[in-house]
Amino acid sequence: MSETATKKTHSFQTEVKQLLHLMVHSLYSNKEIFLRELISNAADAADKLRFKALKDSSLYGDDADLKIRITTDKDAKTLTISDNGIGMTEQEVINNLGTIAKSGTADFIQQLTGDQKKDSKLIGQFGVGFYSAFIVADKVTVVTRGAAAGINGAVIWESAGDGEFTIEQTEKENRGTDIILHLKEGEEEFLEEFRLRNIIGKYSDHISLPVEMKKMASGEDDKAEKEEFEAVNKATALWTRSKSDISVDEYQEFYKHISHDFQDALTWSHNQVEGNQEYTSLLYIPSKAPFDLWNRDRVRGVKLYVQRVFIMDDAEQFLPVYLRFVRGLIDSNDLPLNVSREILQDSKVTQSLRNATVSRILKMLEQLAKKDKEKYQQFWNEFGQVLKEGTGEDFANKEKIAKLFRFSSTHTDSKEQTVSLDEYIERMKPEQEKIYYIATDSFLAAKNSPHLEVFRKKGIEVLLMHDRIDEWTISHLNEYEGKQFVSVTQGDLDLGNLEDAEDKKAQEKASEEHKELVERIKTVLGDKVADVKVTMRLTNTPACIVAGQGDMPLQMVKMLQAAGQDVPDVKPVFEINPEHALINLVEKEQGDEQFAEWVDVLFDQALLAEQGQLDDPASFASKLNKLLLKLAS
């Protein structure tokens, strides 16, 4: 059959075209990174073959010695990375090399800014390591044969990075993949043996299978020796080595290998446990959040090894969803080599390892918070909202999780969330028994809320919660270190021992003196409110609304409504400040119509301050304009 009949031309996915444009224009500040990515991909292919061979050893054929080889051809100006791993079928080639990922490609493109420095960091958050080949190559050829395919089942994939690629069938004697880079003009340094050995030693020393190159020739005519290969990396699993023998750079390069992240990890924990259970864990906290962090269904988890044999990627059974940002691996001696995801679901060993892993991660974060506040703040800014999911998902550890929380507060008056619950309790007044907080849509709404007026007056610190998840988080926490959480926007104001007898007497006196006003307002508002009360929580604001004691918080109602869920009809309590001049003006108003207009405007103002929006803003504006005109005349 002719070549034209067998060769097929395909167009890249739209997002890949844009990515290739970035690659071709050398987004990466360090070109040599392409070799690390291609070697990591080859190592993954070997790991996947090991796993599949546990059930079908025939996949090894007569070649069970897994390895990666790097060869060059200076005349042809090509660099080849070969592996004898799992290989690919034609459809797998199309899926893996024609698209960036199976999901999230549109999000990826939306986040591209056009700023090369920013975009180069972003690329590291996507599975796009293969495309880094185009940094140094103007054409890439991939020859691959799946482990289950015969000699005639191989495929050639080729592209110049110009928006199209071709695929044709071919013959390949051995399984695995050869990636042939046709180097650009000026990239000949990557044909030099010393340069390549240096890069491999720098980035891929930790890979658990040998990365081979031809032996250095001792003489020009010694052709036999030239054809011999030798490993140029240590080829030992990094996590099996003693911590004292592993450098910071090695830990960081291993993180980049397993996570395909282009940035250093923030921190990590490496532990070898012996006793009732024997296992090794190496867990990393990334420095930047991935683009799809908020997708709770995203692939997550750590790599699982059993007795140093790779079993699976993304073993989610060892991590709860709220720790989905953690990367790393677990190597267990107590699980069977034929372990499957189904076995993991029901295994007591799995549950024990999960508990130990969660405990280790929380301890790692606690130590980071103590030793390096700046680094911990960086972690919190990236992953804090995800960690807040933990109080509702991990009841056993919710106190430990809460210890890691950071909030804004009236003490710092800053949007940056830096205040821990321990720091709040340390600053509490001696007679204070509760942790006061307010949850709103934004920091400014929280900071300027009228509900804080009496707390500022008395010098009581209030936590300013402005993440959407906060109200849900606190609803599962209830208390911390024996101190109950109390919303300043819900129920009657109860300052406990912080309120003296004179305050209580003044409250009772004001309620009695303005009893008639309260009844008139109730008549106007009708079933819009659950009740109308005189309040002492306000100093500068005429009125506010609060949720009734035991009712669903108004912020929670908004969150559930935004998620499209049905919520019960919650009627607020309308509280008025009898000391405010505007309330005094309304109280003196004798005309029922104008009194009703004033009450409606005050109520809508309070709703606006609390919820940030009104069901009928045009009506509010009309009533307000009408009153302003009357006052002006």
Solvent accessible surface area in square Angstrom, and as a share of the most:
residue,aa,sasa,rsa
1,M,200,0.89
2,S,67,0.43
3,E,106,0.47
4,T,124,0.72
5,A,62,0.48
6,T,41,0.24
7,K,66,0.28
8,K,106,0.45
9,T,83,0.48
10,H,53,0.23
11,S,74,0.48
12,F,8,0.03
13,Q,56,0.25
14,T,86,0.50
15,E,29,0.13
16,V,0,0.00
17,K,89,0.38
18,Q,74,0.33
19,L,0,0.00
20,L,1,0.01
21,H,109,0.49
22,L,27,0.14
23,M,0,0.00
24,V,59,0.34
25,H,96,0.43
26,S,45,0.29
27,L,11,0.05
28,Y,17,0.06
29,S,125,0.80
30,N,61,0.31
31,K,72,0.30
32,E,12,0.06
33,I,18,0.09
34,F,0,0.00
35,L,0,0.00
36,R,3,0.01
37,E,1,0.01
38,L,0,0.00
39,I,1,0.00
40,S,2,0.01
41,N,47,0.24
42,A,6,0.04
43,A,2,0.02
44,D,25,0.13
45,A,17,0.13
46,A,1,0.00
47,D,11,0.06
48,K,94,0.40
49,L,0,0.00
50,R,50,0.18
51,F,62,0.26
52,K,110,0.47
53,A,8,0.06
54,L,63,0.31
55,K,161,0.68
56,D,63,0.32
57,S,82,0.53
58,S,84,0.54
59,L,24,0.12
60,Y,50,0.19
61,G,63,0.61
62,D,151,0.78
63,D,38,0.20
64,A,68,0.53
65,D,94,0.49
66,L,12,0.06
67,K,36,0.15
68,I,0,0.00
69,R,83,0.30
70,I,1,0.01
71,T,41,0.24
72,T,53,0.31
73,D,65,0.34
74,K,117,0.50
75,D,145,0.75
76,A,59,0.46
77,K,53,0.23
78,T,15,0.09
79,L,0,0.00
80,T,22,0.13
81,I,3,0.01
82,S,27,0.17
83,D,16,0.08
84,N,14,0.07
85,G,0,0.00
86,I,32,0.16
87,G,6,0.05
88,M,32,0.14
89,T,64,0.37
90,E,43,0.19
91,Q,105,0.47
92,E,74,0.33
93,V,0,0.00
94,I,42,0.21
95,N,63,0.32
96,N,74,0.38
97,L,11,0.05
98,G,5,0.05
99,T,40,0.23
100,I,9,0.05
101,A,37,0.29
102,K,185,0.78
103,S,81,0.52
104,G,23,0.22
105,T,17,0.10
106,A,56,0.43
107,D,67,0.34
108,F,0,0.00
109,I,36,0.18
110,Q,142,0.63
111,Q,72,0.32
112,L,36,0.18
113,T,86,0.50
114,G,67,0.65
115,D,62,0.32
116,Q,96,0.43
117,K,163,0.69
118,K,126,0.54
119,D,1,0.01
120,S,18,0.12
121,K,116,0.49
122,L,17,0.08
123,I,0,0.00
124,G,2,0.02
125,Q,39,0.17
126,F,11,0.04
127,G,55,0.53
128,V,1,0.00
129,G,7,0.07
130,F,17,0.07
131,Y,4,0.01
132,S,0,0.00
133,A,0,0.00
134,F,1,0.00
135,I,1,0.01
136,V,0,0.00
137,A,1,0.01
138,D,76,0.39
139,K,72,0.30
140,V,0,0.00
141,T,11,0.07
142,V,1,0.01
143,V,25,0.14
144,T,0,0.00
145,R,33,0.12
146,G,6,0.06
147,A,17,0.13
148,A,94,0.73
149,A,29,0.23
150,G,45,0.43
151,I,92,0.47
152,N,107,0.55
153,G,33,0.32
154,A,0,0.00
155,V,4,0.02
156,I,43,0.22
157,W,0,0.00
158,E,49,0.22
159,S,4,0.03
160,A,51,0.39
161,G,12,0.12
162,D,109,0.57
163,G,9,0.09
164,E,89,0.40
165,F,6,0.02
166,T,33,0.19
167,I,2,0.01
168,E,34,0.15
169,Q,123,0.54
170,T,36,0.21
171,E,119,0.53
172,K,27,0.12
173,E,138,0.62
174,N,87,0.45
175,R,17,0.06
176,G,0,0.00
177,T,11,0.06
178,D,34,0.18
179,I,19,0.10
180,I,41,0.21
181,L,0,0.00
182,H,48,0.21
183,L,8,0.04
184,K,41,0.17
185,E,151,0.68
186,G,57,0.55
187,E,14,0.06
188,E,63,0.28
189,E,74,0.33
190,F,1,0.00
191,L,8,0.04
192,E,83,0.37
193,E,54,0.24
194,F,149,0.62
195,R,72,0.26
196,L,0,0.00
197,R,50,0.18
198,N,96,0.49
199,I,1,0.00
200,I,0,0.00
201,G,35,0.33
202,K,113,0.48
203,Y,9,0.04
204,S,1,0.01
205,D,23,0.12
206,H,5,0.02
207,I,3,0.02
208,S,37,0.24
209,L,3,0.01
210,P,36,0.22
211,V,0,0.00
212,E,22,0.10
213,M,8,0.04
214,K,77,0.33
215,K,72,0.31
216,M,80,0.36
217,A,48,0.37
218,S,97,0.63
219,G,33,0.32
220,E,157,0.71
221,D,133,0.69
222,D,52,0.27
223,K,155,0.66
224,A,78,0.60
225,E,42,0.19
226,K,77,0.33
227,E,111,0.50
228,E,83,0.37
229,F,48,0.20
230,E,53,0.24
231,A,53,0.41
232,V,28,0.16
233,N,14,0.07
234,K,112,0.47
235,A,27,0.21
236,T,63,0.36
237,A,11,0.09
238,L,0,0.00
239,W,5,0.02
240,T,38,0.22
241,R,37,0.13
242,S,56,0.36
243,K,115,0.49
244,S,104,0.67
245,D,96,0.50
246,I,14,0.07
247,S,56,0.36
248,V,94,0.54
249,D,105,0.55
250,E,36,0.16
251,Y,13,0.05
252,Q,23,0.10
253,E,19,0.09
254,F,6,0.02
255,Y,1,0.01
256,K,23,0.10
257,H,17,0.07
258,I,18,0.09
259,S,25,0.16
260,H,44,0.20
261,D,14,0.08
262,F,31,0.13
263,Q,36,0.16
264,D,70,0.36
265,A,6,0.05
266,L,8,0.04
267,T,24,0.14
268,W,60,0.21
269,S,18,0.12
270,H,9,0.04
271,N,23,0.12
272,Q,99,0.44
273,V,45,0.26
274,E,146,0.66
275,G,60,0.57
276,N,162,0.83
277,Q,32,0.14
278,E,74,0.33
279,Y,24,0.09
280,T,19,0.11
281,S,3,0.02
282,L,0,0.00
283,L,0,0.00
284,Y,0,0.00
285,I,0,0.00
286,P,7,0.05
287,S,13,0.08
288,K,81,0.34
289,A,20,0.16
290,P,23,0.14
291,F,44,0.18
292,D,37,0.19
293,L,5,0.03
294,W,140,0.49
295,N,69,0.35
296,R,110,0.40
297,D,133,0.69
298,R,22,0.08
299,V,107,0.61
300,R,34,0.12
301,G,5,0.04
302,V,2,0.01
303,K,25,0.10
304,L,0,0.00
305,Y,13,0.05
306,V,0,0.00
307,Q,93,0.41
308,R,159,0.58
309,V,39,0.22
310,F,6,0.03
311,I,0,0.00
312,M,10,0.04
313,D,43,0.22
314,D,50,0.26
315,A,0,0.00
316,E,64,0.29
317,Q,15,0.07
318,F,0,0.00
319,L,0,0.00
320,P,9,0.05
321,V,31,0.18
322,Y,0,0.00
323,L,0,0.00
324,R,0,0.00
325,F,1,0.00
326,V,0,0.00
327,R,46,0.17
328,G,3,0.03
329,L,1,0.00
330,I,0,0.00
331,D,9,0.05
332,S,1,0.00
333,N,75,0.39
334,D,58,0.30
335,L,6,0.03
336,P,64,0.40
337,L,69,0.34
338,N,98,0.50
339,V,2,0.01
340,S,26,0.16
341,R,99,0.36
342,E,125,0.56
343,I,77,0.39
344,L,1,0.01
345,Q,117,0.52
346,D,127,0.66
347,S,23,0.15
348,K,180,0.76
349,V,38,0.22
350,T,6,0.04
351,Q,93,0.41
352,S,48,0.31
353,L,1,0.01
354,R,67,0.25
355,N,85,0.44
356,A,35,0.27
357,T,2,0.01
358,V,6,0.04
359,S,47,0.31
360,R,72,0.26
361,I,0,0.00
362,L,4,0.02
363,K,106,0.45
364,M,11,0.05
365,L,0,0.00
366,E,52,0.23
367,Q,76,0.34
368,L,16,0.08
369,A,12,0.09
370,K,146,0.62
371,K,166,0.70
372,D,50,0.26
373,K,146,0.62
374,E,147,0.66
375,K,84,0.36
376,Y,4,0.02
377,Q,28,0.13
378,Q,73,0.32
379,F,1,0.00
380,W,7,0.03
381,N,94,0.48
382,E,46,0.21
383,F,1,0.00
384,G,2,0.02
385,Q,69,0.31
386,V,1,0.00
387,L,0,0.00
388,K,1,0.00
389,E,9,0.04
390,G,0,0.00
391,T,4,0.02
392,G,31,0.30
393,E,66,0.29
394,D,21,0.11
395,F,159,0.66
396,A,95,0.73
397,N,27,0.14
398,K,35,0.15
399,E,75,0.34
400,K,106,0.45
401,I,0,0.00
402,A,0,0.00
403,K,68,0.29
404,L,4,0.02
405,F,0,0.00
406,R,30,0.11
407,F,3,0.01
408,S,0,0.00
409,S,0,0.00
410,T,24,0.14
411,H,107,0.48
412,T,54,0.32
413,D,58,0.30
414,S,46,0.30
415,K,133,0.56
416,E,86,0.38
417,Q,24,0.11
418,T,52,0.30
419,V,4,0.02
420,S,9,0.06
421,L,0,0.00
422,D,42,0.22
423,E,52,0.23
424,Y,1,0.00
425,I,41,0.21
426,E,144,0.64
427,R,89,0.33
428,M,26,0.12
429,K,66,0.28
430,P,137,0.86
431,E,74,0.33
432,Q,9,0.04
433,E,95,0.43
434,K,43,0.18
435,I,0,0.00
436,Y,5,0.02
437,Y,12,0.04
438,I,1,0.00
439,A,6,0.05
440,T,10,0.06
441,D,78,0.40
442,S,49,0.31
443,F,18,0.07
444,L,116,0.58
445,A,39,0.30
446,A,0,0.00
447,K,62,0.26
448,N,104,0.53
449,S,11,0.07
450,P,15,0.09
451,H,2,0.01
452,L,1,0.01
453,E,24,0.11
454,V,9,0.05
455,F,1,0.00
456,R,106,0.39
457,K,155,0.65
458,K,60,0.26
459,G,52,0.50
460,I,6,0.03
461,E,24,0.11
462,V,0,0.00
463,L,0,0.00
464,L,1,0.01
465,M,1,0.00
466,H,22,0.10
467,D,19,0.10
468,R,146,0.53
469,I,27,0.14
470,D,1,0.01
471,E,9,0.04
472,W,72,0.25
473,T,1,0.01
474,I,7,0.04
475,S,57,0.37
476,H,67,0.30
477,L,1,0.01
478,N,88,0.45
479,E,90,0.41
480,Y,1,0.00
481,E,99,0.44
482,G,62,0.60
483,K,55,0.23
484,Q,102,0.45
485,F,16,0.06
486,V,35,0.20
487,S,11,0.07
488,V,3,0.02
489,T,16,0.09
490,Q,36,0.16
491,G,5,0.04
492,D,93,0.48
493,L,40,0.20
494,D,75,0.39
495,L,5,0.02
496,G,29,0.28
497,N,99,0.51
498,L,21,0.11
499,E,33,0.15
500,D,81,0.42
501,A,68,0.53
502,E,134,0.60
503,D,42,0.22
504,K,105,0.44
505,K,140,0.59
506,A,47,0.37
507,Q,54,0.24
508,E,118,0.53
509,K,131,0.55
510,A,9,0.07
511,S,44,0.29
512,E,119,0.53
513,E,107,0.48
514,H,25,0.11
515,K,121,0.51
516,E,134,0.60
517,L,5,0.03
518,V,16,0.09
519,E,88,0.39
520,R,57,0.21
521,I,3,0.02
522,K,72,0.30
523,T,115,0.67
524,V,47,0.27
525,L,4,0.02
526,G,41,0.40
527,D,112,0.58
528,K,101,0.43
529,V,12,0.07
530,A,64,0.50
531,D,43,0.22
532,V,4,0.02
533,K,68,0.29
534,V,7,0.04
535,T,6,0.03
536,M,53,0.24
537,R,2,0.01
538,L,8,0.04
539,T,53,0.31
540,N,115,0.59
541,T,33,0.19
542,P,20,0.13
543,A,5,0.04
544,C,2,0.01
545,I,0,0.00
546,V,1,0.01
547,A,2,0.01
548,G,11,0.10
549,Q,148,0.66
550,G,74,0.72
551,D,54,0.28
552,M,57,0.25
553,P,29,0.18
554,L,14,0.07
555,Q,18,0.08
556,M,19,0.08
557,V,16,0.09
558,K,41,0.17
559,M,35,0.16
560,L,37,0.18
561,Q,103,0.46
562,A,74,0.57
563,A,69,0.53
564,G,68,0.65
565,Q,103,0.46
566,D,149,0.77
567,V,34,0.19
568,P,83,0.52
569,D,122,0.63
570,V,30,0.17
571,K,70,0.30
572,P,12,0.07
573,V,12,0.07
574,F,1,0.00
575,E,6,0.03
576,I,0,0.00
577,N,3,0.01
578,P,6,0.04
579,E,134,0.60
580,H,45,0.20
581,A,75,0.58
582,L,47,0.23
583,I,1,0.01
584,N,53,0.27
585,L,80,0.40
586,V,2,0.01
587,E,51,0.23
588,K,152,0.64
589,E,41,0.19
590,Q,146,0.65
591,G,34,0.32
592,D,113,0.58
593,E,120,0.54
594,Q,45,0.20
595,F,4,0.02
596,A,29,0.22
597,E,19,0.08
598,W,17,0.06
599,V,1,0.00
600,D,23,0.12
601,V,2,0.01
602,L,5,0.03
603,F,9,0.04
604,D,23,0.12
605,Q,71,0.31
606,A,4,0.03
607,L,31,0.16
608,L,74,0.37
609,A,57,0.44
610,E,27,0.12
611,Q,51,0.23
612,G,58,0.56
613,Q,121,0.54
614,L,26,0.13
615,D,154,0.80
616,D,83,0.43
617,P,81,0.51
618,A,77,0.59
619,S,38,0.25
620,F,25,0.10
621,A,45,0.35
622,S,68,0.44
623,K,55,0.23
624,L,52,0.26
625,N,83,0.43
626,K,89,0.38
627,L,1,0.01
628,L,96,0.48
629,L,128,0.64
630,K,80,0.34
631,L,101,0.50
632,A,89,0.69
633,S,128,0.82
